Amino acid sequence: MKIIRAILSGTIIWVLIFISFTIMSFIPVIKNSELQQNLILYVILIPIVIFGSKFYYKKEQNTNGFIIGFIMAVTGLLLDTLITVPYVIIPHNGTYTSFFINPLLWITIIEFILISYFYWKMKVK
């Protein structure tokens, strides 16, 4: 397993998700709806995580997709802790607690890991 490559994949995925949320925050119909933004994210997360998984598995073929998905998701959560919450959530009257107990976040994490696992199962293993 190449941990640095998995972290790099997770970082790339986090950046793409961050950009997606930034774009959605400018779309008038959905900019004030966390649920609508997350529903859109659940759809676009599929190609984003597949892209990150392809990037990882280009050089490494043996690591279980669940483990890689977990490492990439944890990388994203660490970046959320360092960047998203203090610079996006807190200025809008949110807190670390409100961000991390949000069930929509945990649905995203579960989907993220499952996409990575199924990519590995279908394309790599």
N, C-alpha and C positions, 0 to 999 in steps of 0.2 A: 504494500500500500504506500502510496506517495501522499503523505499528509499535507505537504506544502501545495501540491497540485489540487488536492481536495479543497483546501482553504482558498486557493486562488479561484477555483470554480465557484465556490460559495460567495466569494466577493463579487465576481462578475454577475452572478444571479442577483445578489442584493442590489447592485447598481442598476440593473435593468428593472427590477421591481420598484426601486426608488424613483427612477425616471418615469415609470408607468403611473405611479401615484401622483407625481408632480404634474404630469400631463392631465390626468383626470381631475386634479384640483382646479384646472382652468376651464373645464367643460361645464357650462352653466347648469345643464339638466342634472348632473350628478355631483357637482362640487360640494354640496352640503349633505350628501347621503353616504354615510360610511358603509351601509349595507350594499347599495348599488355599486360602489367602488370595489368592494370585496367580491361581489358576484362577478364583476368583470375580471378582477384579478384571478379568480378561480379558473377562468377560461384561459387567460393569457399565460398563466403560470405553467400550463402544459408545455408549450413550445420553449418557454424560457428555461425550465428545468431540463428538458431534453437537450437543449443547446449546452447547458452547463455539464450535463452528464456526458455528452459526446466529447466535449473538451477534455474532461477527466480521462475517459476511457480511450482516448487517442493514444496515450502512452502506457496505460496500465489496464490489464485485462482480468486480473485475478480477484479484485476486491468486491465483496458483496455490495450490491446496490443499496441495501438498507443502511449499511455502515456509511457509505459515501453520502447518501442522502442526509443521514443524521449529522455528519461532520459539516456538510454544506449548510444545513439548517442552523446549526449552532453558530457557525460563522456569521450568518445573517443576523441571528439574535444578538450576538456580541456587537456587531455594527449598529444594530438598532439601539443597544444600550449606550454606545458611545456617541452616536450621531443623531439618529431619528428622534429619540425621546428628548434629549436636552435642547435640540435646535428646531424641532418641529412640533412635538407634542406639548411640552411644557409651556412654550410661548402661547399656545392656544388653550391654556388652563387645564391641561391634562397632567397626569403624573406617571411615574414609572409603574406604579401599581395599576392604574387604570389601563395602561397600555398592555401590560403583561398578563392581566387577568381577563382580557377581552377574548371571548370564545371564538370570534372571527379570526384572530391571530392563530389560535391553536388549530383551527380547521385548516388554515393555510399551511401550517407546519406539517400536519399529518398528510395533507395532499402532496406537499413537497417531497416528503420522504417516500411516499408510495409511488410517485411518478419516477423518482430515481430508481427505486427497486424494480419496478416493472420495465423500465428501460433496460436495466442490466439483465433482467430475466429474458427479455425478448430479443435484444440486440447483441448482448455480449456473451452471456453464458451458453 
